[in-house]
Every structure is written in C-alpha cells, then in structure tokens.
Amino acid sequence: MTRKETQRAPAAHFPTFDLASASLSDAAPSAALTPFQALLKRLSAAYGPSGSEDPVRELVRAELKGLADQIRTDAFGNLIALRKGAGSGRKKIMLAAPLDEIGVMVTFIDARGFARFDLLGAVNPLTLLGARAQFENGAIGIFGRETRGAPRAEIETDALFLDLGAAAADALPVQVGAAACLTGEFRAADNFLYGKALGGRASCAVLLETWRRLKRVAHDVYCVFTVQSAVGARGAGAAAFALQPDVAFVVAPASAQDFPGGNSNLALGQGPAIVIQDQDMVASAAARQILLQTARRAALPYQIQARATHGGDGAPIQAAREGIVTGALGLPVRYLHTPSEMAHASDIENTIELLCGVLSNKTL
C-alpha cells in the first residue's frame, strides 16, 4: 500500500499539515496557528491530571462530533468512540491515547497556608522548584523548597511545598485532596511545538486527525482516550477488558533525548517510534509487523524503540482477558514529564499517516 492509497476525506476545519508553511516565529500570536496547532494548544492547556480528567475529556468529546457512530464514557472515565467498518470480515481494532497528565495532589495544609503534596505520575522533583501548578478552580500555586540544611544537588518531594499566596490555612482556595497540573504555555516555532502535557495530548490529536482524514474504515475501530495512564495505566486495561478487540495499537509519548548528554536513541523529526518493548511490555510480534510493513510500503520514516524506558497503556491492554495482540507507537518528545514537553510537527504527521495506512488495510 502506498500513501496515495490511503482513503481520506477533505478536512473541513482540520486540514492536513502543510509542513512547508507551518513554521511560526516564537512570538507568533495564537491567531497565526494552523487549525491543527490551535487544537493542540487547546488540548495542551486543558486541565486533566490523573483522576481529574473531566475538562479535557469534554474537550475531546466535542471534537469527536460527526466523526463517530457512537460515543460514551465508561465507569472508569475512559472516553470511547466507535466508528463502524464497511463490509464483511472486519475486525475489532482498538486505538488508545492518554487523556490524563502528570500533576500533584494536596495531602496536608499547615496553619500558615502552605500545602504539602504527593506526586501524580512520573514527576521529577528537580523540575518543580519555582514552577507553577494550577488547580481545577483556577487557583495557582508556586512550588517552593525548604532551604535549611537542604543539599544543593538533590530535591526530595517531602521538602517541597506549594505556596498559593494565602496568609493562613482558612484562606487557602483549595483543600486536601485537590489535584493540580503543571502549567506551561503552548508555542510553535519552526515545526517545533512545546507546552505542558503536549506528548499525551498530541497523541489524542493523532487519533482525532486520523479519523478526520479517513472516508471509511475497513474495520470496526474504537478510539479510547484513556484515564489514569500516568498512575499505572489503569483505564486502558478496563477498556480493553470490556471491548475485547482483536488488535490494539497505543499512541503515547516516548522520551527523545537527542540533546547534549542524552541517553536515548530517539530523535525529534525522524518519525514515530515503533515500540519493540517498554518497561512493562514486549509488543506483540504480529502488531509490530503490521506497523513495520505499513511504514515501509508507504515510505514513511520511523524509529525503533527497543530500550525499556517507561511503561504505558500497552501492558494492561495486552494482558486483558486471554490476551490481546498489542502494538505501540511512540511519539518522540523531549523533556517528557515537565511543563515544557517538545514535539515535532513532522513526527505527528507521520504518525497520522501510519495509522491511516493501518486502518485502510482490509487484511489485518
């Protein structure tokens, strides 16, 4: 199958990337963003730490209107959309991308109004000092650190606190149990995109754009926008157990460290990473071959992730019921799990093209 054979519908308000004209200066106003970049900005800015995904879920639900035959939210909180395939012999395909983002949860408030917290997901305390956190009600806190006797090179979570600008505990705009996400402004510059939660939210945008481009699909395709991915991939397993797909493909951020002193072989601008293994899963051989063969036939660039870094939604999907054939695509992202995750427009575009090719294949 070549790229020309992928059947796509003209996008009404969500056009295909024009990489030649997508470059923007760092100071470009939001009005200059392409429609796809504008969606990425909305998704990146949306509040949705693990366990509190309601705002970002409703944003994605609105984008799904007109694209799906059925849309529902399961008891766990996953957003599940179905597009029915045409013809006989079709299979049940599950695509998954994470809705949630890393963050913190308030665990204690002292008499002076400073809040202690636990981490939601793989938050590196070294990235927090002086950064900001935002709660669902809009309250902003600044991460501070105890300085008395503190080591210079290490930061322990127990020594950190959130300063919400309150004079006393009863003046604090949040309570114990409130969750907050990190803050970071979305920007686009010369095909480089960056913002908070960008890796996961770009993965969600990949699923949306894939559906927008395809006129029809050869199989019954379920797009599952998963919850609590950052705290143990809990939502993905529940969805896979209920749907019982024949094949599943996960799209999620993968750590790219193509910078001085980096220790990852993934690089921005070199295509999506076809995952051989991550920390929790060895991808199913059949699913890996589908991705590899589709990329090669369409002459799409891709990378191989064979080094175990962090886990994701793939493991609980693969282990659901008697087992599900599961593959994964990693979207290369620099500075993963920080307020300034960076991705490249061409990697996003090539991930979309690869998924379009997979879903157009009648013989999966």
FIMARRO-183751 format. One line per 10 residues: number of its first residue (from 1); their letters; for each residue x, y, z of N, C-alpha, C. Coordinates in steps of 0.2 Angstrom, whole numbers, plus 5000, padded with zeros to 4 digits. Each point is the difference from the previous one (the first is absolute). Layout:
BEGIN
NUM) A) X,Y,Z,X,Y,Z,X,Y,Z; ...
! end
This chain:
BEGIN
1) MTRKETQRAP) 5004,4994,5000,4996,5006,5000,5004,5006,5000; 4999,5005,4996,5004,5006,5000,4996,5006,5003; 5003,5005,5001,4996,5006,5004,4994,5002,4996; 5001,4999,4993,4994,5003,4996,4994,4996,5001; 5001,4993,5002,4994,4996,5001,4996,5001,5006; 5003,5004,5005,4996,5001,5006,4994,5004,4998; 4994,4998,5002,4994,5004,4998,4999,5005,5006; 4999,5006,4997,4999,5006,5005,4995,5004,4998; 4996,5003,5004,4995,5005,4999,5004,5007,5000; 4997,5005,4996,5003,5007,5001,4998,5002,5007
11) AAHFPTFDLA) 5005,5003,5004,4999,5003,5007,4996,5006,4999; 4995,5001,5004,4996,5006,4999,5003,5006,5004; 5002,4998,5006,5004,5006,5004,5006,4997,5004; 5002,4995,4997,5006,4996,5003,5004,4997,4995; 5004,5005,4996,5003,4997,4994,5006,4997,5001; 5003,4996,4995,5006,4997,5000,5006,5005,5002; 5005,4997,5003,5006,5005,5001,5003,5002,4993; 5001,5007,5000,5004,5002,4995,5007,5002,5003; 5004,4995,5000,5007,5001,5004,5004,5006,4997; 4999,5002,4993,5004,5005,4997,4998,5007,5003
21) SASLSDAAPS) 4993,5000,5002,4998,5007,5002,4998,5000,5007; 5002,4995,5004,4997,5000,5007,5005,5003,5005; 5006,5002,4997,5005,5003,5005,4997,5007,5003; 5001,5001,5006,4998,5006,5003,5005,5003,5004; 5001,5006,5001,5004,5003,5005,4998,4999,5007; 5005,5000,5004,4998,4998,5007,4995,5005,5003; 5000,5006,4997,4996,5005,5003,4993,5001,4996; 4999,4995,4996,4994,5000,4996,4994,5000,5004; 4995,5004,4999,4994,5000,5003,4996,4994,4999; 4995,4998,5005,4996,4994,4999,4996,5000,4994
31) AALTPFQALL) 4998,5006,4997,4996,5000,4994,5004,4998,4994; 5007,4999,5000,5004,4998,4995,5000,4993,5000; 4998,4996,5005,5001,4993,5000,4995,4997,4995; 5003,4994,4997,4995,4996,4996,4995,4997,5004; 4994,4998,4996,4995,4996,5004,5002,4995,5005; 5005,4996,4997,5002,4994,5004,5004,5002,5006; 5005,5005,4999,5004,5003,5005,4995,5003,5006; 4995,5004,4997,4995,5003,5005,4997,4994,5004; 4998,4994,4997,4997,4995,5004,5005,4997,5005; 5007,5000,4998,5005,4998,5005,5000,5005,5006
41) KRLSAAYGPS) 5000,5006,4998,5000,5005,5005,4995,4999,5005; 4993,4999,4998,4995,4999,5004,5001,4994,5005; 5002,4994,4996,5001,4994,5004,5005,5001,5005; 5006,5003,4998,5005,5001,5005,4998,5004,5006; 4997,5005,4999,4998,5005,5005,4994,4997,5005; 4997,4995,4997,4994,4997,5004,5002,4997,5007; 4996,5000,5005,5002,4997,5006,4998,4993,5000; 5004,4996,5003,4999,4993,5000,5005,4995,5003; 5002,5002,5006,5004,4995,5004,4997,4993,5001; 5004,4995,5001,4997,4993,5001,4995,5000,5005
51) GSEDPVRELV) 4994,4998,4999,4994,4999,5004,4996,5006,5000; 5002,5006,4996,4996,5006,4999,4999,5002,4993; 4999,4995,4996,5000,5001,4993,4994,5003,4996; 4995,5002,5004,4993,5002,4998,5001,5006,4994; 5004,5006,5002,5000,5005,4995,5003,4998,4993; 5006,4997,5000,5003,4998,4994,4996,4994,4997; 4996,4996,5003,4996,4995,4997,4994,5003,4996; 4997,5006,5003,4995,5003,4997,5002,5004,4994; 5006,5002,5000,5003,5004,4994,5001,4995,4994; 5003,4994,5002,5000,4995,4995,4994,4997,4997
61) RAELKGLADQ) 4995,4999,5005,4993,4998,4998,4997,5005,4994; 5001,5007,5002,4998,5005,4995,5003,4999,4993; 5006,4998,5000,5004,4999,4994,4998,4994,4996; 4997,4995,5003,4998,4994,4997,4993,5000,4997; 4996,5006,5001,4994,5000,4997,5000,5000,4992; 4996,4996,4997,5000,4999,4993,5005,4995,4998; 5005,4998,5004,5005,4995,4998,4998,4993,5002; 4996,4999,5005,4999,4993,5003,4993,4998,4999; 4998,4994,5000,4994,4997,5000,4997,5000,5007; 5004,4998,5005,4998,5000,5007,5006,5003,5004
71) IRTDAFGNLI) 4998,5004,5005,5004,5003,5005,4998,4999,5007; 5004,4997,5005,4998,4999,5007,5006,5001,5004; 4998,5001,5007,5005,5000,5005,4999,4994,5004; 5005,4995,5002,4998,4995,5004,5001,5001,5007; 4999,4996,5005,5000,5001,5007,5006,5002,5002; 5006,4998,4997,5006,5002,5002,5002,5008,4998; 4996,5002,4995,5002,5007,4998,5003,5000,4993; 5001,4994,4997,5003,5000,4993,4995,5003,4995; 5002,5004,4995,4996,5002,4995,5000,4995,4994; 4995,4997,4998,5000,4995,4995,4996,5002,4994
81) ALRKGAGSGR) 5003,5000,4994,4996,5002,4994,5001,4994,4995; 4995,4998,4997,4999,4995,4995,4999,5003,4993; 5004,4997,4995,4998,5001,4993,4999,4993,4997; 4994,4999,4997,4999,4993,4998,5003,5000,4993; 5003,4994,4998,5003,4998,4994,4995,4998,4995; 5002,5000,4993,4996,4998,4995,5002,4993,4997; 4995,4996,4999,5001,4993,4997,5001,4995,5005; 5001,4994,4997,5000,4994,5005,5007,4998,5001; 5001,4996,5005,5007,4998,5002,5004,5005,5004; 4996,5006,5002,5004,5005,5004,5002,4998,5007
91) KKIMLAAPLD) 5005,5003,5002,5003,4998,5007,4998,5006,5005; 5001,4999,5006,4999,5005,5005,5007,5003,5002; 5001,5006,4999,5007,5003,5001,4999,5005,5005; 5004,5000,5005,5000,5005,5005,5007,5005,4999; 4998,5006,5000,5006,5005,5000,4999,5004,5007; 5006,5001,5003,5000,5003,5007,5005,5006,5000; 4998,5005,5004,5004,5006,5001,4998,5002,5007; 5005,5003,5004,4999,5002,5007,4997,5007,5000; 4994,5001,5004,4997,5006,5001,5004,5004,5006; 5002,4996,5005,5002,5003,5006,5008,5003,5000
101) EIGVMVTFID) 5002,5004,5005,5006,5003,5000,5003,4999,5007; 5006,5001,5001,5003,5000,5006,4998,5006,5004; 5001,4999,5007,4998,5006,5004,5002,4998,5007; 4996,5004,5005,5001,4999,5007,4994,5000,5004; 4999,4997,5006,4994,5000,5004,5002,5002,5007; 4996,5005,5002,5001,5003,5007,4999,4995,5005; 5004,4999,5005,4999,4995,5005,5000,5003,5007; 5003,5006,5001,5000,5003,5006,5000,5008,4999; 4997,5004,5005,5000,5007,4999,5002,5002,5007; 5006,5004,5001,5002,5002,5007,4996,5007,5002
111) ARGFARFDLL) 5001,5002,5006,4996,5006,5002,5002,5006,4997; 5006,5000,4996,5002,5006,4997,4997,5001,4993; 4997,4994,4997,4997,5000,4994,5004,4997,4994; 5006,4996,5002,5004,4997,4996,4998,4993,4999; 5000,4997,4994,4997,4994,4998,5005,4995,4999; 5000,4994,5003,5004,4994,4998,4996,4996,4995; 5004,4996,4996,4997,4996,4995,5003,4994,4999; 4997,4995,4996,5002,4994,4997,5000,5001,4993; 5005,4996,4996,5000,5000,4993,4995,4996,4997; 4997,5002,4994,4996,4996,4996,5004,4999,4993
121) GAVNPLTLLG) 5003,4994,5000,5003,4998,4994,5008,5001,5001; 5004,5000,4995,5007,5000,5000,5002,5007,5000; 4999,5004,5005,5002,5007,5001,5007,5000,5003; 5005,5003,4996,5007,5001,5003,5000,5006,5005; 5001,4999,5006,5000,5006,5005,5005,5005,4997; 5006,4998,4997,5005,5005,4997,4997,5005,4996; 4994,4999,4996,4997,5004,4996,4995,5005,5003; 4999,4999,5006,4994,5004,5004,5002,5006,5003; 5006,5001,5002,5001,5006,5004,4999,5006,4996; 4996,5005,5003,4998,5006,4996,4995,4999,4995
131) ARAQFENGAI) 4998,4994,4998,4995,4999,4995,4993,5001,5003; 4995,5000,4996,4993,5001,5003,4996,4994,4999; 4995,5000,5004,4995,4995,4999,4993,5003,5000; 4995,4997,4996,4994,5003,5000,4994,4995,5002; 4996,5002,5004,4994,4996,5002,4994,5001,4996; 4995,4996,5000,4994,5000,4996,4996,5006,5000; 5001,5003,5006,4996,5007,5002,5004,5006,4997; 5006,4999,4997,5004,5005,4998,5005,5003,5005; 5000,4997,5006,5005,5002,5005,5007,4998,4997; 5005,5005,5002,5007,4998,4998,5004,5000,5006
141) GIFGRETRGA) 5004,4995,5000,5005,4999,5005,5007,5000,4997; 5005,5002,5004,5007,5000,4998,5004,4995,5004; 5004,4996,4997,5003,4995,5004,5006,5003,5003; 5001,4999,5007,5005,5002,5004,5004,4995,5003; 5005,5001,5003,5005,4995,5003,5002,5002,5007; 5000,4996,5005,5004,5001,5006,5007,5001,4999; 5003,5005,5002,5007,5002,4999,5005,4998,5005; 4997,5000,5006,5005,4999,5006,5003,4993,5000; 5006,4999,4999,5004,4994,5000,4998,4996,4994; 4998,5003,4994,4998,4996,4994,5006,4999,4996
151) PRAEIETDAL) 5001,4994,4997,5006,4999,4996,4999,5004,4993; 5006,5001,4997,4999,5005,4994,4998,4996,4994; 5002,4993,4999,4999,4997,4994,4993,4995,5000; 4997,5000,5006,4994,4995,5000,4994,5004,5003; 4995,4998,4998,4993,5002,5002,4996,4995,5002; 4998,4999,5006,4995,4995,5002,4993,5003,5000; 4995,4996,4998,4993,5002,5000,4998,5002,5007; 5002,4997,5005,4998,5002,5007,5002,5007,5002; 5005,5003,4997,5003,5006,5001,4997,5006,4996; 4995,4998,4996,4997,5005,4995,4993,5001,5003
161) FLDLGAAAAD) 4997,5006,4998,4994,5002,5002,4997,5005,4995; 4993,5001,5000,4997,5005,4995,4998,5006,5004; 5002,5006,4997,4998,5006,5003,4995,5003,4996; 4994,5001,5003,4994,5002,4996,4999,5008,5002; 5004,5003,5003,4999,5007,5002,4995,5001,5005; 4999,4995,5004,4995,5001,5006,5004,5001,5006; 4996,5005,5004,5003,5002,5007,4999,4994,5005; 4995,4996,4999,4999,4995,5005,4996,4994,4997; 4999,4995,5003,4997,4994,4998,4993,5001,4998; 4996,5004,5004,4993,5001,4998,4999,5005,4994
171) ALPVQVGAAA) 5006,5003,4998,4999,5004,4994,5002,4997,4993; 5002,4993,5001,5003,4997,4994,4994,4998,4995; 5001,5001,4994,4994,4999,4995,4999,4992,4998; 5004,4996,5003,5000,4993,4999,5000,4996,5006; 4998,4994,5000,5000,4995,5006,5004,4994,4999; 5001,4996,5005,5003,4994,5000,4997,4996,4995; 5003,4996,4995,4997,4996,4995,5000,5004,4994; 5001,5006,4999,4999,5004,4994,5006,4998,4996; 4999,4999,4993,5006,4998,4995,5001,5006,4996; 5007,5001,4998,5002,5005,4996,5004,4998,4995
181) CLTGEFRAAD) 5000,5003,4994,5005,4998,4994,5005,5006,5000; 5005,4998,4997,5006,5005,4999,4997,5005,4994; 5003,5006,5000,4998,5005,4995,5006,5001,4995; 4999,5001,4994,5005,5002,4995,4996,5002,4994; 5002,5006,4997,4997,5003,4994,5002,4996,4994; 4995,4999,4996,5001,4997,4993,5003,5005,4995; 5005,4997,4997,5003,5004,4994,5002,4996,4994; 5000,5003,4995,5002,4997,4993,5006,5004,4997; 5005,4996,4998,5006,5004,4997,5003,4995,4996; 5000,5002,4993,5004,4996,4995,4999,4992,5001
191) NFLYGKALGG) 4993,4999,5000,4998,4993,5001,5001,4997,5006; 5003,5003,5005,5001,4998,5007,4994,5002,5004; 4997,4996,5003,4994,5002,5004,5002,4998,5008; 4998,5004,5004,5001,4999,5007,4995,5003,5005; 4999,4996,5005,4995,5002,5005,4999,4995,5005; 4996,5001,5005,4999,4995,5006,4996,4994,4997; 5001,4994,5002,4996,4994,4998,5000,4999,4993; 5004,5003,4996,5000,5000,4993,5000,4993,4997; 5004,4996,5003,5001,4993,4997,4994,4996,5000; 4996,5000,5006,4994,4996,5000,4995,5003,4996
201) RASCAVLLET) 4999,5007,5000,4995,5003,4997,5001,5000,4992; 5006,5000,4998,5001,5000,4993,4999,4993,4998; 5001,4995,5004,4998,4993,4998,4992,4999,4999; 4996,5004,5005,4993,5000,4999,4998,5003,4993; 5004,5006,4999,4998,5003,4993,5002,4996,4994; 5005,4996,5001,5001,4995,4994,4994,4996,4999; 4997,4997,5005,4994,4996,4999,4994,5004,4997; 4999,5006,5002,4995,5004,4997,5001,5002,4993; 5006,5001,4998,5002,5002,4993,5000,4994,4996; 5002,4994,5002,4999,4994,4996,4993,4999,4998
211) WRRLKRVAHD) 4996,5001,5005,4993,4999,4998,4997,5005,4995; 5002,5006,5001,4998,5005,4996,5002,4999,4993; 5006,4997,4999,5002,4999,4993,4997,4994,4996; 4998,4995,5004,4998,4994,4997,4993,5001,4998; 4998,4999,4993,4993,4999,4998,4997,4995,5003; 5003,4994,5000,4997,4994,5003,5005,4996,5003; 4998,4995,5004,5005,4995,5003,4998,4993,4998; 5005,4996,5000,4999,4993,4998,4998,4996,5006; 5001,5002,5006,4998,4997,5006,4996,5004,5005; 4997,4997,5005,4997,5003,5005,5006,5003,5005
221) VYCVFTVQSA) 5000,5007,5000,5006,5003,5004,4997,5003,5006; 5003,4999,5005,4999,5003,5007,5005,5005,5002; 4999,5006,5000,5005,5005,5003,4999,5000,5007; 5005,4999,5004,4999,5000,5008,5005,5005,5002; 4997,5005,5003,5004,5006,5003,5000,4998,5008; 5006,4997,5002,5000,4997,5006,5002,5005,5006; 4997,4998,5006,5002,5004,5006,5005,4996,5005; 5002,5004,5004,5005,4997,5005,5006,4996,4997; 5002,5002,4994,5006,4997,4997,5006,5001,5004; 5001,5007,5002,5006,5002,5004,5001,4996,5006
231) VGARGAGAAA) 4995,4997,5003,5000,4997,5007,4999,4993,5000; 5002,4997,4994,5000,4992,5000,4996,4998,4994; 4998,5004,4995,4997,4998,4994,4993,4996,5002; 4997,5003,5005,4994,4996,5003,4994,5000,4995; 4999,5006,4997,4994,5000,4995,5000,4996,4994; 5006,4999,4997,5001,4996,4994,4998,4993,5001; 5002,4997,5006,4998,4993,5001,4993,4999,5001; 4996,5004,5003,4993,4999,5001,4997,5001,4993; 5002,5005,4996,4997,5000,4993,5001,4994,4996; 5006,4998,5000,5002,4994,4996,4996,4994,5002
241) FALQPDVAFV) 4999,4999,5007,4996,4994,5002,4993,5000,4998; 4997,5006,4999,4993,5001,4998,4999,4999,4993; 5005,5003,4996,4999,5000,4993,5003,4994,4996; 5004,4996,5003,5003,4994,4997,5002,5001,4993; 5004,5005,4998,5002,5001,4993,5005,4994,4998; 5000,4999,4993,5004,4995,4997,5007,5003,5000; 5001,5006,4999,5007,5003,5000,4999,5007,5003; 5005,5002,5003,5001,5007,5004,5006,5003,4998; 5000,5007,4999,5006,5004,4999,4999,5006,5004; 5006,5001,5004,5000,5006,5005,5004,5005,4997
251) VAPASAQDFP) 4998,5006,5000,5004,5006,4998,5002,5004,5007; 5006,5001,5001,5002,5003,5007,5007,5004,4999; 5001,5005,5004,5007,5003,4999,5005,4995,5002; 5006,5001,4997,5006,4996,5001,5006,5005,5001; 5004,4999,5005,5005,5005,5002,5006,5000,4995; 5000,5006,4997,5006,5001,4995,5005,5005,5004; 5006,4997,4999,5006,5004,5004,5005,5001,4995; 4998,5003,4994,5005,5002,4995,5003,5007,5001; 5003,5000,5006,5003,5007,5002,5007,4998,5004; 5004,5005,5001,5007,4998,5003,4999,4996,5006
261) GGNSNLALGQ) 5003,4994,5000,5000,4996,5006,4994,4996,5001; 4996,5000,4995,4994,4995,5000,5002,4993,5000; 4995,4996,5002,5002,4993,5000,4994,4996,4997; 4997,5003,4995,4994,4996,4996,5002,5000,4993; 4998,4995,4996,5002,5000,4993,4994,5003,4996; 4995,5003,5003,4994,5003,4997,5002,5007,4999; 4998,5003,4994,5001,5007,4998,4994,5003,4997; 4999,5006,5001,4995,5004,4997,5001,5001,4993; 4994,4999,4996,5000,5001,4993,5002,4994,4996; 5001,4994,5003,5002,4994,4996,4995,4995,5000
271) GPAIVIQDQD) 4994,5002,5001,4994,4996,5000,4998,4997,5006; 4994,4997,5001,4998,4996,5006,5004,4994,5001; 5000,4998,5007,5004,4994,5002,4995,4994,5000; 5002,4995,4996,4996,4994,5001,5003,4996,5006; 4996,4999,5005,5002,4997,5006,5001,4993,5000; 5006,4998,5002,5002,4992,5000,4999,4998,5008; 5002,5004,5004,4998,4999,5007,5001,5007,5004; 4996,5000,5005,5001,5006,5005,5001,4996,5007; 4999,5004,5005,5002,4998,5007,4995,4994,5002; 4994,5000,4997,4995,4995,5003,4998,4995,4994
281) MVASAAARQI) 5002,5001,4994,4997,4996,4995,5005,4999,4994; 5000,4994,4998,5003,4998,4993,4994,5000,4995; 5000,5004,4995,4995,5001,4996,4998,4993,4996; 4994,4999,4998,4999,4994,4997,5003,5000,4993; 5003,4994,4998,5003,5000,4994,4996,5002,4994; 4994,4997,5000,4995,5001,4994,4999,5008,4999; 4999,5003,5006,4998,5007,5000,5006,5004,4997; 5006,4998,5003,5006,5004,4997,5001,4999,4993; 4999,4994,4997,5000,4999,4993,4995,5004,4996; 4994,5001,5003,4996,5004,4996,5002,5007,5000
291) LLQTARRAAL) 5003,5003,5005,5002,5007,5000,5006,5000,4995; 5005,4996,5001,5006,5000,4996,4999,4999,4992; 4995,4996,4999,4999,4999,4993,4996,5006,4997; 4995,5003,5004,4997,5005,4997,5004,5006,4999; 5005,5001,5005,5005,5006,4999,5004,4999,4994; 5003,4994,4999,5004,4999,4994,4996,5000,4994; 4994,4998,4999,4997,5000,4994,4998,5008,4998; 4999,5004,5005,4998,5007,4999,5006,5004,5000; 5006,4997,5001,5006,5004,5000,5000,5005,5006; 4998,4999,5005,4999,5004,5006,5006,4999,5004
301) PYQIQARATH) 5003,5006,5003,5006,4999,5005,4997,4997,5006; 5004,4996,5003,4999,4998,5007,5006,4998,5004; 5000,5000,5006,5005,4998,5005,4998,4994,5003; 5005,4996,5003,4999,4994,5004,5001,5002,5008; 4995,4998,5004,5001,5001,5007,5001,4993,5003; 5006,4998,5001,5001,4993,5003,5003,5000,5007; 5001,5006,5003,5003,5001,5006,4994,5002,5005; 5000,4996,5006,4995,5001,5005,5001,5007,5003; 4995,5004,5000,5000,5007,5003,4995,5000,5005; 4994,5003,4998,4994,5000,5005,4995,4995,4997
311) GGDGAPIQAA) 4995,4998,5004,4994,4996,4997,4995,5005,4998; 4994,4996,4998,4995,5004,4997,4993,4996,5000; 4996,5002,4996,4993,4997,4999,5001,4993,4997; 5005,4998,4997,5001,4994,4996,4999,4994,5004; 5004,5000,5006,5000,4994,5004,4993,4997,5003; 4996,5005,5003,4994,4997,5002,4995,4998,4995; 5000,5003,4994,4996,4998,4994,5002,4993,4998; 5007,4999,4999,5003,4994,4997,4998,4994,5005; 4999,5002,5007,4999,4994,5004,4992,4999,5002; 4996,5004,4997,4993,5000,5001,4997,4993,4998
321) REGIVTGALG) 4996,4997,5004,4996,4994,4999,5006,4995,4998; 4999,4996,4994,5005,4995,4998,5006,5003,4996; 5000,5007,5000,5005,5003,4996,4998,5003,4994; 5003,5006,4998,4998,5004,4994,5006,5001,4996; 5000,4999,4994,5006,5002,4996,5001,5008,5000; 5005,5002,5002,5001,5007,5002,5007,5003,4997; 4999,5006,4997,5006,5003,4998,5000,5007,5002; 5005,5004,5000,5001,5007,5002,5004,5004,4996; 4998,5006,4999,5004,5005,4997,5002,5006,5005; 5006,5001,5000,5002,5006,5004,5001,5006,4997
331) LPVRYLHTPS) 4997,5005,5002,5001,5007,4997,5006,5003,5004; 5006,5001,4996,5006,5003,5003,4998,5007,5004; 5002,5000,5006,4999,5007,5004,5006,5001,5004; 5003,5006,4999,5005,5002,5005,4997,5003,5006; 5004,4999,5006,4998,5003,5006,4994,4997,5002; 4999,4994,4999,4994,4996,5002,4999,5001,5008; 4993,5001,5002,4998,5000,5007,5003,5007,5003; 5000,5005,4996,5002,5007,5003,4995,5004,4997; 5000,5007,5002,4995,5005,4998,5001,5002,4992; 5006,4998,4997,5002,5002,4994,5001,4994,4995
341) EMAHASDIEN) 4996,4995,4999,5001,4995,4996,5000,5002,4993; 5005,4998,4996,5001,5002,4993,4999,4994,4995; 4996,5002,4995,4999,4995,4994,5002,5003,4994; 5000,4996,4994,5001,5003,4994,4994,4998,4995; 4998,5005,4996,4994,5000,4996,5000,4994,4995; 5006,4998,4997,5001,4995,4996,4999,4993,5003; 5002,4999,5006,4999,4994,5004,4992,4999,5001; 4997,5005,5001,4993,5000,5001,4996,4998,4993; 5002,5003,4995,4997,4999,4994,5002,4993,4997; 5006,4997,5001,5001,4994,4998,4997,4994,5004
351) TIELLCGVLS) 4999,5002,5007,4996,4995,5004,4993,5000,4997; 4997,5005,4998,4993,5000,4997,5000,4996,4994; 5005,5001,4995,5000,4997,4994,5001,4992,5001; 5004,4998,5005,5001,4993,5002,4993,4997,5002; 4997,5003,5004,4993,4998,5003,4995,4999,4994; 5000,5005,4996,4995,5000,4994,5002,4994,4996; 5006,4999,4999,5002,4994,4996,4998,4993,5003; 5001,5000,5007,4998,4994,5004,4992,4999,4999; 4996,5005,5001,4993,4999,5000,4997,4999,4993; 5004,5002,4995,4997,4999,4993,5002,4993,4998
361) NKTL) 5004,4996,5004,5001,4993,4998,4995,4995,5002; 4997,4997,4995,4994,4996,5001,5002,4993,5002; 5007,4998,5000,5002,4994,5002,5004,4999,5006; 4998,5005,5005,5004,5000,5006,4999,4993,5004
! end
